[in-house]
Amino acid sequence: MMLHKPVLLKESVDYLVTSGSGVYFDATLGFGGHSKEILKRLNAEAKLIATDKDVEAFDYARKEFENDERVEIYNASFTEIKTIAKIEFIDKFDGILADLGVSSYQLDNPASGFTYREEAPLDLRMDRNSALTASDILNTYDEKEIANILFRYGEEKASRKIAAQINKFRQKEKFETTSQLRNAVAQVIPPNYLKKSLSRVFQALRIAVNNELDELKSFITDAVDLLKPGGRLVIISYHSLEDRIVKEAFKYEALSCICPPEAPVCTCDKESRLKILTKKPVAPSGEEIKENFRARSAKLRAAERK
């Protein structure tokens, strides 16, 4: 069974691996597609540390890699990278990879609740130990907060209209399932726009539940701290909000001065820490998109530590 087809597999690992005996970090292990390719390029002295918040992915990968002594796997968020590096006595990494997509397994598994297409509890947590769920947001946040989440994280133009309908709906019954949310949205969005609106609504709630954008910003800063000179940071994103964060973070880390243009001399002491390797993001080929339609929105950005 193909649990998940890794996106931009060759391109990401080509950018990432610069030393066959290096130490690497796969921040979003999933079902191990990228990690397997990384390991093919590494020798017996190398090491690969990997994390995933999803317990099912973690359990699967732990069995998959149990006979490879080069691999250590943690059921944790990639925001724990500094703690994990200390546990593993790793000072710096040769390469760090993050594929920010939700796996095909999660999208296709109704129990995960990541898709509006199947009947499931309104959960959307990557980490089942975290407290906040999508139903908590829909049942307890005020209408304005919900509208802001849909607009900010889903870029949904009808956010206020949908939030008002959610508020109206929950006066009669609590939101518990994906079909309830689907039906509420369908009340105010025309049928020909419904599919895209539902995708945006579910994306927005997933980002809010998992605090994804703030975690990404924190992770990039820590990852740059932990790269050795010449080490690579490779990130694959799937929507404009993520890609904007990666692009801006790389741009900031590449700058050697952030003083106002009118300043006569530089006083900021800003250090340029990254060299950007991808002037434009790398996108999947037409052939890859044909084989894996979910790859269509992927964008890869890579940078090297100075």
C-alpha positions in Angstrom: 0.0 0.0 0.0 1.3 3.5 -0.9 0.7 5.5 2.2 2.2 8.7 0.7 4.0 9.5 -2.4 6.9 11.9 -1.5 6.8 15.2 -3.4 9.8 16.6 -5.3 11.8 13.7 -3.9 14.9 13.9 -6.1 15.0 17.7 -6.2 14.8 18.0 -2.4 17.4 15.4 -1.6 19.8 16.7 -4.3 19.7 20.1 -2.6 19.9 18.6 0.9 22.7 16.0 0.9 26.2 17.4 0.5 28.1 14.9 2.6 27.7 11.1 2.6 28.9 10.9 6.2 26.9 13.9 7.5 24.2 14.4 10.1 20.7 15.2 8.8 17.3 16.1 10.2 14.0 15.1 8.6 11.5 17.5 10.3 8.4 15.9 8.9 9.1 12.2 8.6 5.6 11.0 7.7 5.8 7.5 6.3 9.5 7.9 5.5 9.6 8.6 1.8 12.1 11.4 1.9 14.1 9.7 4.7 14.6 6.5 2.6 16.0 8.5 -0.3 18.3 10.5 2.1 19.6 7.2 3.6 20.4 5.9 0.1 22.9 8.7 -0.2 24.5 8.3 3.2 27.3 5.9 4.4 27.5 3.9 7.6 29.0 6.8 9.6 26.1 9.1 8.8 23.1 9.9 11.0 19.5 10.8 10.4 17.3 12.2 13.1 13.6 12.5 12.2 10.4 13.8 13.9 6.7 13.5 13.4 3.8 14.6 15.6 1.4 12.1 14.1 1.5 8.9 16.3 0.4 6.6 13.4 3.2 7.9 11.1 5.7 7.6 14.0 4.7 4.0 14.8 4.9 3.0 11.1 8.3 4.7 10.6 9.7 3.2 13.8 9.1 -0.3 12.5 10.2 0.7 8.9 13.6 1.9 10.1 14.1 -0.3 13.2 17.1 -2.2 11.6 18.9 0.9 10.5 21.3 2.1 13.3 21.8 5.4 11.5 18.2 6.5 12.3 16.7 8.0 15.4 13.0 8.8 15.4 11.0 11.1 17.7 7.2 11.4 18.1 7.5 15.2 18.5 7.0 18.5 16.7 9.9 19.9 14.6 9.8 22.9 17.0 11.7 20.5 19.4 14.7 20.4 17.1 17.0 22.1 19.6 16.0 19.8 22.4 16.4 16.7 20.2 19.8 17.9 19.0 20.9 18.1 22.7 19.6 14.7 23.5 21.5 13.3 20.5 24.7 15.2 21.3 24.5 16.9 17.9 26.1 20.3 17.7 25.3 21.1 14.1 23.5 19.4 11.2 24.7 19.1 7.6 21.1 19.4 6.3 17.6 19.9 7.5 14.5 19.1 5.5 10.8 19.9 6.1 7.9 18.9 3.8 5.0 20.8 5.2 2.2 18.9 3.4 -0.4 16.7 5.1 0.2 13.1 4.0 -2.1 11.3 1.5 -2.8 8.8 4.3 -4.1 11.5 6.6 -6.1 13.1 3.8 -7.7 9.8 2.7 -8.2 8.3 6.2 -11.7 9.5 7.4 -10.7 9.0 11.1 -8.1 11.7 10.7 -10.8 14.3 9.9 -8.5 16.2 7.5 -10.9 16.2 4.6 -14.5 17.5 4.1 -15.2 14.7 1.7 -15.6 12.0 4.4 -17.8 11.9 7.5 -15.5 12.2 10.5 -15.1 14.0 13.9 -14.1 17.7 13.5 -10.7 17.2 15.0 -7.8 18.3 12.7 -5.1 17.8 15.3 -1.7 16.6 14.0 -0.8 15.8 17.6 -3.7 14.0 19.3 -2.2 15.0 22.7 -2.8 18.7 22.1 -6.0 20.1 23.6 -7.6 22.3 20.9 -9.7 20.7 18.2 -11.6 22.2 15.2 -14.9 21.6 16.9 -13.6 23.6 19.9 -13.0 26.6 17.6 -16.4 26.3 15.9 -18.3 25.9 19.1 -16.6 28.4 21.5 -14.8 31.1 19.5 -16.9 34.2 18.8 -18.1 34.9 15.3 -15.4 37.6 14.6 -12.6 35.3 15.7 -13.8 32.6 13.4 -14.1 35.0 10.4 -10.5 36.2 11.1 -9.2 32.6 11.1 -11.0 31.8 7.8 -9.7 35.0 6.2 -6.2 34.9 7.6 -5.4 31.2 7.3 -7.7 30.2 4.4 -7.7 33.5 2.4 -11.4 32.9 2.2 -13.2 36.1 0.8 -16.6 35.0 2.2 -15.2 34.5 5.7 -17.7 36.8 7.4 -20.6 35.2 5.7 -19.5 31.7 6.6 -18.7 32.7 10.2 -22.2 34.2 10.5 -23.7 31.0 9.2 -21.5 28.9 11.6 -22.8 31.1 14.5 -26.4 30.6 13.4 -25.9 26.8 13.0 -24.4 26.3 16.5 -27.4 28.0 18.2 -29.3 24.8 17.3 -26.6 22.1 17.6 -22.9 21.7 18.4 -20.4 21.2 15.6 -19.1 17.7 15.9 -18.6 16.2 12.4 -17.2 17.3 9.1 -20.6 16.9 7.4 -22.2 19.5 9.8 -19.5 22.1 8.8 -19.9 21.1 5.1 -23.7 21.7 5.3 -23.3 25.0 7.1 -20.9 26.3 4.4 -23.1 25.0 1.7 -25.9 27.2 3.0 -24.1 30.4 2.0 -21.7 29.4 -0.8 -23.0 28.7 -4.4 -22.5 25.1 -5.5 -19.9 26.0 -8.2 -17.7 27.6 -5.6 -18.4 25.2 -2.7 -15.5 22.8 -3.2 -12.8 25.5 -3.2 -14.4 27.3 -0.2 -14.5 24.0 1.8 -10.9 23.4 1.0 -10.0 26.9 2.3 -12.2 26.5 5.4 -10.6 23.2 6.4 -7.1 24.5 5.7 -7.7 27.5 7.9 -9.0 25.4 10.8 -6.2 23.0 10.5 -3.6 25.8 10.5 -5.3 27.4 13.6 -5.6 24.1 15.5 -2.0 23.1 14.9 -0.6 26.7 15.2 1.3 25.8 12.0 2.5 29.3 10.8 4.0 30.3 14.2 5.6 26.9 14.5 7.1 27.3 11.0 8.6 30.7 11.8 10.1 29.4 15.1 11.5 26.2 13.3 13.2 28.2 10.5 15.1 30.3 13.1 16.2 27.3 15.1 17.1 25.4 12.0 19.5 28.1 10.8 21.0 28.2 14.2 21.7 24.5 14.0 23.2 24.3 10.5 27.0 24.0 10.1 28.7 26.3 7.5 27.7 24.8 4.1 24.8 23.0 5.6 21.5 23.1 3.7 17.9 24.0 4.7 15.3 22.6 2.3 11.5 23.4 2.8 8.6 22.2 0.7 5.4 24.3 1.1 1.9 23.8 -0.3 0.1 27.1 0.0 0.9 30.8 -0.3 0.9 31.5 3.4 3.6 28.9 4.1 5.6 29.8 1.1 5.6 33.5 2.0 6.9 32.8 5.5 9.7 30.6 4.0 10.6 33.2 1.4 10.6 36.1 3.8 12.6 34.2 6.5 15.3 33.1 3.9 15.4 36.7 2.6 15.9 38.1 6.1 18.6 35.6 7.0 20.4 36.4 3.8 20.5 40.2 4.6 23.7 41.7 6.0 22.0 44.9 7.1 18.5 45.9 8.1 19.2 49.6 8.9 16.8 52.2 7.3 18.0 53.2 3.8 18.6 56.7 5.0 21.0 55.7 7.8 24.5 57.1 7.1 26.3 54.0 8.5 25.2 50.5 9.5 24.5 50.1 13.2 22.4 47.0 13.2 25.1 44.4 13.4 22.9 42.1 11.4 24.7 38.9 10.3 24.0 37.4 6.9 23.6 33.7 7.8 22.1 32.2 4.6 22.9 32.1 0.9 19.6 31.4 -1.0 20.1 28.6 -3.6 16.6 28.9 -5.2 16.0 32.4 -6.7 12.6 31.1 -7.7 10.9 28.1 -5.9 11.3 24.7 -7.6 7.9 23.3 -8.7 7.0 19.7 -9.6 7.3 18.7 -13.3 4.1 18.1 -15.3 4.9 14.4 -15.2 5.0 14.4 -11.4 1.7 16.3 -11.2 0.2 13.8 -13.6 1.3 10.9 -11.3 0.5 12.7 -8.0 -2.1 15.5 -8.4 -1.6 16.6 -4.8 1.9 17.7 -5.7 0.6 20.5 -8.0 0.8 23.3 -5.4 4.2 22.3 -4.0 7.1 24.8 -3.9 10.6 24.0 -2.8 13.0 26.6 -1.5 16.6 25.8 -0.4 19.3 27.8 1.3 22.9 27.2 2.5 24.4 28.3 5.8 27.3 30.8 5.4 
